[in-house]
Amino acid sequence: MNEYKWKSHIARFLSAQTISLLGSSIVQYAIIWYITLTTSSGKMITLSTLCGFLPQILISLFAGVWIDRYSRKGIVMITDCFIASATLILAVFFLTGHKNIELLLVVLAIRSAGTGIQTPAVNAIIPQIVPQKYLMQVNGFNSTLSSIIMFVSPAISGAILSIATLETTLFIDIFTALVGVSITSTVPVKPLNIEVRMTKSHFTEMKEGAVYLKNHTFMSRLLIFQLLILFLISPSAFLTPLMVSRTFGTEVWRLTMSEMTYSFGMIIGGAIITSWGGFKKKLNTTLVAGGVYGMLMIGLGISPVFIVYLIFNVLIGITSPCYNTPITASIQEKVEQEMQGRIFSFMQIANSCALPLGMIFFGPLADIINIQSLLIISGILVFSISTFVYIRRGFYE
């Protein structure tokens, strides 16, 4: 495939995913905010959070096999249509006066399950379109697009909800999904050689994926490293809004600035990793970013004033794509394409479990120990683990 063709193909594919993701993100915020404002119930907010996490984890156990067995492009398109159909049904119910909160929770669960299938499928498709030497840049660009969506979608969702109803907002996701599917359908994706495996059961292929992960030294150690780091960074991911309100003030604009500065930093970080491409050994980029992230967590913990906190928050946002992008590119590069769906699904399960487990551990501690101390201790551990792995090259080579 010549350079013009693959660039044209990946441009169309990423454009389709960006359009679809924007609509999904706007509606996701709208649903959660509707539940929050309508019920003002901690129980309902907890249930909505569980509906956003658990289905994604559970479906990922099977999604990897489907992604490696069937057309990945077809899976992405079907998943988009499935989520849009659930959103359409919800819109119809609301338009006819059946404004049931339980139905919103069901749709959140369906959307979560769809994400559990779609995210690893998208990651596995990219190396079928993009030459290996360009994987880091393309993944970095994709990360930048996702960061931009994270930055703008809360504002767009809030603006729409302020002038329109939830039902109107729901139709945005339906429209963007249709546009995304239409564009994706035009992207040629080289098929995988899967005929031999079609006679195997799904559970056999799941077991093969687990055995592959266990025997693949690089991947098994990367998974353990990722679990540890994500567990330890959970205070910076979830407890900083509470720290801001306790330390700097309870004004809404402070919480908004905290979220926006992080997302803004991610946009910059995505642009940096896209143009730079990282170190020759991709995981070195992740390890350096991990070490820097740990030091910046310490910075968050010792910030004397809000503006200093915001500066560290932007810098943490910058390191995030530099940490995550090389992991995705390394899996795409080192794992056989016929196995990538299962491996990406295992990684997604790890990612989806580590942060909530971290919050189960650190959340109660935040009522006993001040959050600044938790950030400093966790930051030291993140820095130490990243530095240890970087020094011990044999750990991942």
Helices and strands as residue ranges (DSSP letters): H 3-39, H 42-69, H 72-95, H 101-129, G 132-134, H 135-163, H 166-184, G 195-199, H 202-215, H 217-234, I 235-239, H 240-247, H 252-276, H 282-302, H 306-334, G 337-339, H 340-365, H 371-391, G 393-395
